[in-house]
Amino acid sequence: MFVYQLCDLPADPVFPADLEKLGYFVTENDQIRMISNPEEAFLYKINRNERWNELQKEAMNECIRRIVLDRLHKLGLETWRLPLSASPREAHVPILVSNNLPTASRIIVIFGEPSQDLGIWAYRTVGADSINAGSAVGFARAALNKNTALVLANTGQLIWHCGSGRAVAQPTWLSLPRSSACAGQPTMSYRNKIPGNSDWPEHVNHVFDTVLAPRVWCNGTEPRIDVVGVSEGGLAAFQYLKANWVKWRTHISAMSLAEPLHSSYDLEEDDLTDPASFAAFMSSRCRGYMLSDKPVGDRVAGYRDHGCNCYSSGEALNAECIMPMAWRHMLDWLDLTQADRNYAEQVMILASDVDDATREKLEELDVLEEAVDHALEAEAVLEEKHMELETPVLDLDGMEALNLDA
């Protein structure tokens, strides 16, 4: 029987978090390219052993994180520690908050994916397009002004690494140094938990309760809050607001969800006809942006599944790429809802939203064929008029769903 000593095992590879030492640079077009071949993007596979590939990727991601955080800080965002009472060496999660939060009349809060780092939409977009395109830098530049504050929550970096004294995301945790390249991944204990932020639902609740609530009720002014949620981040925001809607109803302006994960069944107990209900808010002041190869902003099916109108994000494959593709359309709509407190989305139920049971009821009423013909005629008229975002209209495809309760 052979026994390997630690000195006999291959050492864990080390890659410096330095673009130049990794062999890359940032071009004039804000793209990361190879120094040896400026036409080539980041090369992931450099070794047959995945440990080498993953550690090199993590070193590159650390470089990207530093660049993004530096740009966001220059735009006026500050790093806050949660819990707010935590010292720099105590377990905490960093978030980014614009320095005009105490005085702004409007707040946009973004809850991203748990798989991403603070301020990052998608590393794949950073590599393919540009650093600003794959991060929140572009959004921050467009949204921030004297009256609009921005809060970037951090649903990803919720593991406290005691050795380096920082919060990390799961991919970073798996890339921490090991005794050898053959060693297993580090184990977690209670010491790696961050108080009040042990997982992404708890973190979202913590942001509402300790960052937004004091601003709303303790400053003498009542700003209107726009909520942007991505996948699980949006789900946690949905769950929190549903459970606390009476408290927050007058302060939430609108909500935009990228790849929504909640179900319309979660809204069944609410009365949709009651303007003060959460279901009514979801139907009138919320939008979902779905994976779709249609142009950004085109209507797609989803109302029956999510209780809100759904639109194409322009991204067909990767949910993490929805924000880089659709944030401009989201922000335009959020601006519209801020400008008009009486604005309400008109329910749009597409043909693909109608289930078999409802379709059978419509056929029994002998109205389906007539509704389809009328909807097709109406679509032709709408296309000719090139309806703009600022003048939302009822999608006549929804006429197929008339008398749903018949």
N, C-alpha and C positions, 0 to 999 in steps of 0.2 A: 504494500500500500504506500502510495506516494503522498507526502504532505508538503504543500507549498508554504514556505514562510512568506511573510508580508514583503520582505525585501526581494523575493523572487517574482512577485506579481508586477505587471506593467503599471507604471505610475498614471494617475489620473491626468488627462491632458489639461493644459492651461492655455487659454487664449486671452490676450489683453483686450480690455474694452476701449480700444483706440482704433479709429477708422484707418489711419495711416499704417499702423502696425499690422492691421488685418489685411492691408492691401487695397483699400478702397478710399474714395473721396466723394464729396458732394459737388455735383456739376452746377453750372449756371442755371439749369432748369430744375434745380432742387431734387435731382435724382442721385441715388447712390450707385456708383459705378466703379469698376476695377481700375486701379492705377495702371496696370500693365496693358489693359485693353478697355478703353473708355466706352466701348460699345456694349460691354458685357455687364449684366446686373449681378447681384449676389449669387454666388455659387454655394449651394447647400451641401451637396455630396462631395466631400474631399477625402473620405476614407470608407473602407468597408465596415468599420465599426461605427455604429450609430452614436455611441458616446462621443466620439470626436465631432461628428456632424452636429449633434445637438449643442455641445458646448461652444462650438464656433458660432452657431446661430444665436445662442444666448448672449455671447459677447457682442455680436452685431446689434441685437435688440437693445442691449444696455446703452450702446452708442446712440441709437435712435431715441431712446427715452430721454437721455441727457439733452439732446438737441431740442426735442419737443418741449420739455419742461423749461428750458432756457427761453425759448420763443414765447411760451405762454406767460412766463414771468415778466417778460418785456412788454407784454400787452396789458399788464396790470393785474394779473392773477397772483394771488398769494397762496402759499401752502399752509393749510390748517391741519392740526393734529386732532384726531378723534380717538378716544374721548378728549374733550377740550381741556380737561385738567391734567392730561398726560404730559410728562416732561420729555425732552428729546430722547432719553435713554429708556423710557418706559414703553411698554407695548402700546402702539398706536397705529392707526392707518392714516396716510396723508390724503387730503382732498384739495382741490383748487377752488378758490373763491375770489371773485374780483373785488378790488379794493373799494368799489362804490356800493357794496351791498347795504351799508347802513342807510343810504339816502335814495337808492333807486326806487322808482315807482313800479318797476317790472323786474321780475326775477325769472330766469330760465335755468332750470335744474335738469341735469342730464345724468341718467343712470345707465351705464354701459353694460357690456357683457361681462360675466365673471371670468371669461377666458382671456380678457385683454387687460393691459396695464393702464395706469392712469394717463388720460389724455390721448390714448391710441384707439383709433377705430379698427384698423386692420393692418398688420405688418405686411401682408401680401400686397396691399395697395401702396404702401410706402415703397416697396421694392419695385413694383410695376409702373407706378405713376410718379409720385413724388412724396416727400416727407409731409408737406402740408396737406396733400390730398388724403393721405392715410391717417391723419391725426386730427385733433380738434382745433388746430391752429386756424384753419380757414373759417370754421364756424365761429370761433371767438372773434376774429377780425370783423366778420360781417354782423355779429349780434351785439357786441359791446358798444355802448354809447353812454352818455351822461345819465340817461334815465333807465338803462337796462343793465342789470347785474347778471353774472353768470356763476353757477355752481356746478363744478364737475365732481360728481361722486366717484367712488373707487370701489366697485364691486369685485374687482379682481385681486388686488393685493391685500389679502386678509389673513396671511400667515406671518406670524412674527418670527423672524430669525434672530435668535438671541446673540449669536456670534458676531453678526455685522450690525446689530441694532437697527434693523429696518424691517418694514413690511414688504413681503414679496408675493407674487402670484404663483400658482402651482407650477408652471413651466420653469420659473426661476428656482423654486424650491428643489425641483428634480435636478437642476444643474449646479447645485452647490458642491463645493469640493468634497471629495471622498478620499478615503485612505488609499485606495487603488482604483484602477479602471474596472476592476472586477467586483468591487464592493456594491452592496445593495443600496437602495435609496434610503435616505435618513427617515427615521420614525418621528412621529409627532407626539406631543404630550400637552398637558394643560398650559405649559409655559409658552406654547406657540399660539395660544388663543389671545385675541385682542378683546378686551372688555367692551361689551356692547356691540361688537362687530365680528362675531364669531363666524358668520356666514353672510351671504348676500341679502337674504330677506331682513336679517337683523340690522345690517348696515344701512339699508334703505330706510328702515324705521328710525334709525338713529339720526340720519340726516334730516328727516322731517322734524323729529322731536327736538333736536339740539341745535340745528343750524337754521332751519326755516321758521320754526314756531316762534323763537324769541324775536326774530326780525318782524314777524307779522303782528304779534300781540304786545310787544314790549317797547316799541320805538315810537309809538304815537301816530304812525302812518300805517296804511294797509296796502302793501304792494300786491299786484296781481301776479300769480305764479303760473308759468308755462312749464309743463312736465314733458320731457323727452325720454323715452325708455327704449332700450334695445334688448330684445329677447328676454332673458331672465330678469334683467334690470327693470324692464317695463312690467313684467308680471308682478314683481314685488311692489312696485309703485301702485299698480292696479289693486292689489290685495290690501295694501295699507289704506288707500283712499276709500275703498269700499267699506272697510271696517270703521273708518273715522270720518265718513262723509258729512255728517251733521256739523262737525267741528270745522271742516275745511271747505265746505261748499261755496261760501262767498269769497274765498280767496284764490281758488283755482280757476284760471282763465280757460285753458285748453290743454289737451294732451295729445301727443303724437307718438305712436308706437312703431318701431321697426321690427318686423317679424313678430307680431303679438302672439303670446302663448296662452293668454287667458281664454276662457270659454264663455259663450253667451249663456250657458246654463248657470254660471255663477251670478247672473243678473236676474234669474227668473223670479226670485222673491221680491224684487223691486217692482214698483208700479211704473211702467213706462209712460203712462198718461199723466203722472205727477211731475210737473216741471222741476220740483226740488229733489227728485230721486236721483241716485247715482246712475241708474239705467238711462234716464233721460239725458243726463250729462254725457254719457258714453255715446249715445245716439246722435247728439246734436253738436258736441264740442270735442269730439275725439276722432282721430283718423289712424288707420293702420296702413303701413307700407309693406307690401308683400314681395316675396321672391317672384319675379315675372320678367319675361323678356320683352314685354310691351314697353313703349316709351314711358318715361317718368311722369307720373300724374294721371295716367290712364286708369279708368275705373276697372276694378277686377272683383271677382266674387270674394265674399268673406263676411258680409253683414250677418248672415245667419250664424256663422261660427263665432263671431267676436262681438256682436252687438254694436258695431260701428262701421261706417263706410270705409272701404278698403281700396287702396290705389297701388298701382305698379311702382316699384322702386327703380325699375330699369336694370336691376341685377337679378339674374336668373339662377345662379348656382350657390353663392356663399352668403349666408345671412350676415356675416361680419362686414361684408362689403356694401350693405344697404345704406349705411350712413354716408360713406363717401359719395355714393351715387345720388342720394335723395335729400341730403340735408338742406340744400337750397330751396327745394320745393316745400319742405317742412317749415322752414323759417318764414317763407312768404306767407304761408297759411297761418302760422302763429301770429305774424304781424297783423294779418287781417282780423283775426279774432280779438286781438288786443284793441284794435281801432274801433271795433263795433261789438259792444257787450251784448247786443241783442242778436248777433249773428248766430245762425243755427244751420248745421248741415241738414239737408233734406235727405231722408232715407232713400237709399238706392239699392234695390234688390234686383240683381241681374238674373237672367234666365237660369244660369248655373247654380244660383242660390236656392232655387225652388226644389224641394225634395219630392220624392215620388208620391207621398201621401197627399201633399198639397196640390201637386199636379193632377192627381186623380179627382180631387174635389173641384178643381177648376174645370176639368173636362166634364164633370157631372153638371156643372152650371152652364156648360156650353159657351164659355167666354174665352177659353185659352187661345183658340185660333185667331179670333178677332183682336185680342190683346197683343199677340205677336205681330200681326200685320201692322197694327197701329204703332207699336214700338219701333219697328223697322222704318216706317215712314218718318217718325219723329227723330230717329237717329240721323237720317239723311238731312233733315232740316238743321239739326244741331251742328253737324259737320260743316255745312255751308256757312253757318253764322260764326264758326270759330269762337265758341264761347270761352271767355277768360276766367281765370281763377276767382277774380273779384266778384263775379256774378254767378254764383252757384245755382244750378237749376235741378229740378227733380229728374232723375234718370227714368225715362219712360219704360225702360226694360222692366222696372219694378212693377209695372201694371200687371205683369203676369202673376204677381203675388197678391192681387186684390182679394178681399174677403178671405184672408188667411184663417180666420176663426169660424168661417161658415161651416 
